[in-house]
Amino acid sequence: MDTDNQTWVKEFILLGLSSDWDTQVSLFVLFLIMYLVTVLGNFLIALLIRLDSRLHTPMYFFLTNLSLVDVSYATSIVPQMLAHFLAEHKAIPFVSCAAQLFFSLGLGGIEFVLLAVMAYDRYVAVCDPLRYSVIMHGGLCTRLAITSWVSGSLNSLMQTIITFQLPMCANKYIDHISCEILAVVRLACVDTSSNEIAIMVSSIVLLMTPFCLVLLSYTQIISTILKIQSREGRKKAFHTCASHLTVVVLCYGMTIFTYIQPRSSPSVLQEKLISVFYAILMPVLNPMIYSIRNKEVKGAWQKLLGQLSGLTSKLAT
């Protein structure tokens, strides 16, 4: 290949979801509202866990980490997308694109490992409740959280370096809402088989391995629940895991479908919709799922609102 053709682009153009102006304005309003709800909802969950001593348990420690990941992941993609909805020239500099890929890919990996860690926490809570506080002590919880953040970040750093070493030639139009790894790799003007293999391997390590651990944990959990004699006891044990299980099903499903086989990946439109799901919907749904389906969180909300109401009444008098 001619050396002159292997030039390095200085910026990329994100084609986004639509080129129609009215559609872009509508999406801007919708996604802005959802992003603000994401930030507010996850901030309130983290604040509630901080303020209520009853929620100072391993499960809610990991939930605080999950809320931080959700807000950070949405922030790595949504503000850029909102700006492009109202911009005529939808460019993103090379360095910004690399940074966006690093943070979004890294935070996504962190979330999957965290969900596996939370599955283990639920396994201990249901299958070995008498030793729960001994096993899930503060030191272990901290190490598990650090492992989640480090593993996701290292994988993302490796993938980002490999991806942005590819010569893009004159290709600078990314048919996506963000600098998503498969969309960027498609721009390369050289053979990308090794990159696709690297993506598949990292997907197996950071998606399938945690997913298998989640399946193993819930196999044991379900087996234990079925052995409980009383109906009330089975119901209580199931509710202990219901919120986490709901998030796991939503979070792992489409990502496995998208990344395990890059060569037979879904259409570009499907990829965009999947990205919107993870950047916009999942960060909004997570605090709702953990609030609506969790008695402890609902009780903490009621206590906090009662305290605020009492404080307001005192100030009024």
Residue pairs with C-beta under 8 A, 6 or more apart in sequence:
1 189
1 190
5 169
5 170
5 189
6 167
6 169
6 189
7 167
7 168
7 169
7 170
8 94
8 167
8 168
9 94
9 168
9 170
9 171
9 172
10 93
10 94
11 91
11 92
11 93
11 94
11 97
11 172
12 91
12 92
12 94
12 97
12 172
12 173
12 174
12 179
12 184
12 187
13 89
13 90
13 91
13 92
13 172
13 173
13 174
14 80
14 84
14 90
14 91
14 92
14 174
14 176
14 177
14 178
14 179
15 90
15 173
15 174
15 175
15 176
16 24
16 81
16 84
16 85
16 90
16 176
16 177
17 23
17 24
17 27
17 177
17 272
17 276
18 24
18 27
24 85
24 86
25 85
25 86
27 85
28 82
28 85
28 86
31 78
31 81
31 82
31 85
31 280
32 82
34 280
34 281
34 284
35 74
35 78
35 79
35 82
35 280
37 284
38 70
38 71
38 74
38 78
38 280
38 283
38 284
39 71
39 74
39 75
41 284
41 287
41 288
42 67
42 68
42 70
42 71
42 283
42 286
42 287
43 67
43 71
44 287
45 63
45 64
45 67
45 287
45 290
45 291
45 297
46 64
46 67
46 68
48 55
48 297
48 300
48 301
48 304
49 55
49 56
49 60
49 61
49 63
49 64
49 300
50 64
51 304
52 300
52 303
52 304
54 296
54 299
54 300
55 296
55 297
55 300
58 121
58 136
58 141
59 118
59 121
59 122
59 125
61 141
61 145
62 114
62 117
62 118
62 121
62 141
62 144
62 145
63 118
63 290
65 114
65 145
65 148
65 149
66 111
66 114
66 115
66 118
66 286
67 286
67 287
69 107
69 110
69 111
69 114
70 111
70 282
70 283
70 286
70 287
71 283
72 103
72 107
73 103
73 104
73 107
73 108
73 111
73 278
73 279
73 283
74 279
74 280
74 283
76 100
76 103
76 104
76 107
77 100
77 104
77 177
77 178
77 275
77 279
78 279
78 280
80 92
80 96
80 100
80 178
81 177
81 178
81 279
84 90
92 100
92 179
94 164
97 174
97 179
97 184
98 160
98 164
98 179
100 178
100 179
101 156
101 159
101 160
101 163
101 164
101 179
101 180
101 181
101 184
102 156
102 157
102 160
103 156
104 178
104 179
104 180
104 279
105 155
105 156
105 159
105 160
105 181
106 152
106 153
106 155
106 156
106 157
107 152
108 152
108 255
108 278
109 151
109 152
109 153
109 155
109 156
109 202
109 206
110 148
110 149
110 151
110 152
110 153
111 152
111 251
112 152
112 206
112 207
112 210
112 211
112 251
112 252
112 255
113 147
113 148
113 151
113 152
113 206
113 210
114 145
114 148
115 210
115 214
115 244
115 247
115 248
115 251
115 252
116 209
116 210
116 211
116 213
116 214
116 217
117 144
117 145
117 147
117 148
118 244
119 213
119 214
119 217
119 218
119 244
119 248
120 144
120 213
120 217
121 136
122 217
122 221
122 240
122 241
122 244
123 217
123 218
123 220
123 221
124 131
124 132
124 135
124 136
125 132
125 136
125 240
126 221
126 224
126 225
126 237
126 240
126 241
127 220
127 221
127 224
128 135
151 206
152 206
155 202
155 205
155 206
158 198
158 202
159 181
159 198
159 199
159 202
162 195
162 198
163 181
163 184
163 185
163 195
164 184
166 185
166 187
166 188
166 190
166 192
166 195
167 188
167 189
167 190
168 187
168 188
168 189
169 189
171 187
171 188
171 189
172 187
173 187
174 180
174 183
174 184
174 187
175 183
175 268
176 183
176 268
176 271
176 272
176 275
177 272
177 275
177 276
177 279
178 275
178 279
180 271
180 275
181 199
182 199
182 258
182 259
182 262
182 265
182 271
183 268
183 271
185 192
185 195
185 196
185 199
185 262
186 192
188 195
196 262
196 263
199 259
199 262
200 259
200 260
200 261
200 262
203 256
203 259
203 260
204 260
207 252
207 255
207 256
207 259
207 260
208 256
208 260
211 252
211 256
214 248
214 252
218 241
218 245
221 237
221 241
224 237
225 234
225 237
225 238
226 234
228 234
228 237
239 293
239 295
242 293
243 289
243 290
243 293
243 294
246 289
246 293
247 285
247 286
247 289
247 290
250 282
250 285
251 278
251 282
254 274
254 277
254 278
255 274
255 278
257 266
257 274
258 265
258 266
258 271
258 274
259 265
265 271
266 274
290 297
291 297
291 298
291 301
292 298
